[in-house]
Amino acid sequence: MPQFIVLTPLRHNAKVYSPGAAVDMTQQQAAALIRAAAIAEKPFSQTEVKTANKELKKAEETDLSKAINELDVKDKSLWMKDGRPRTEALIAIVGYRITAKERDINWQQWKEENRP
């Protein structure tokens, strides 16, 4: 459940919260209190941001690895002359923009993990 920062004294679920306290409630419950400036969205800590970024990067690596597996090795339009997959071919599969650098990093990892 999301956490919010209390800005003014608040009673929620039979408990009283002082300004500065954190309170758990659904987005639906919080909507009117945010508009009334009674609570605010809790900012993310640096640790939470780093953890989320690591999880996102890992998910993207998994997506790209799966996308490489899906490419037809016989379709030359999907591959560069040096054997790397075309960035556009991967983008068409994963559905979001990736850079050539991201492609190259993931291509190298994929090759290491899929050696015969």
N, C-alpha and C positions, 0 to 999 in steps of 0.2 A: 504494500500500500504506500502511496506517495507520502512524503513528509513535507510539512510547511512550517514556516517560522511565524510565530504569533507576534503581531504588532501592537495589539491592544488586548486588555484582559478578555479572556474568552472562556466560555463554558461549552464543552463538547463531550458528549457521551458521559454525562454526569461527573465530569472532572473539570476543574478550573485550571486554566493555563495563564501564566504571567507573560508579559512581553519578553521576547527573546527565547522562549521555550519552543521546542519542536513538537508538532502535533501530527498524528497520522490520520488521514481521511482520504476518501475517494476524490477524484477530480470533480465529480458532480457535486459532492458536498462542499468542496472548496470554492466553487465558481462564484457564488454570491458573496462569500467572505473576502475573496480577492478583490472583487469589484468595490466592496465597502472598505477596503484597505485595513481589514482586521487581521489578515494573514498575508504572507507573501510566499512565492515559490522558494523552496530551499535551494541555495546555490550548491553546485556540486563541489566537493573537495577535490584537491589535486589528485589524491589517490583514486577517487572514483573516476575522474577523467582519464587517468592513465590506464586503469583497469578496463574501462569501456573501449579505449583506443586499441589496447592489446587484443581484446575480444573481437573487435571489428576487423583488425588486420588479419587475425587468424581465420575469420569467416571468409574474408575476401580471398585469402590464399587457397582455402578449400574450394571456393567457387571457381577460381582460375584453374586449379588442378583438374577439377571435374570438366571444365570447359575444354581444356586441352585434350582430355580423354575422348570428348565427344567429336572432335574434329576428324573429318574423313581424311586419312593419310593419302588417299589417291587423288583428292581434289587439290590440284596445284594452286588454285586461286586462294586457298586458305593458308598457304605457306609461303614464306620468303625463300629466296634462292639459297640462303645459308641454313635453311632447315627450321628456323624459328617460326612459330605461328604468327599470322598477321594480327595486329592489335584489333583491327576492325572485325575480324572473325570471332575473336574472344568477346568483344563488346556485344556482338549480336547474340551471343549465348547468355552471358551474365546479365545483360540489361542495364549496365551502368558504365560510365566512362572509366577507362584505365589508361595509364601512360605507357609509353614504350619501355620506360625504366621498370615499372611494375611488372610488365609482361616479361622482360628479360630476367628479373630476379626470380619470378615464379617459374619461368621456363627452366632455369638452371636447377632449381629445387626439384622440379618435376623430373628432369633427366636423371638426377642423382637418385631419386626414389624409385624410378622405373627402369633402372639398368637391368639388362637380362642376366 
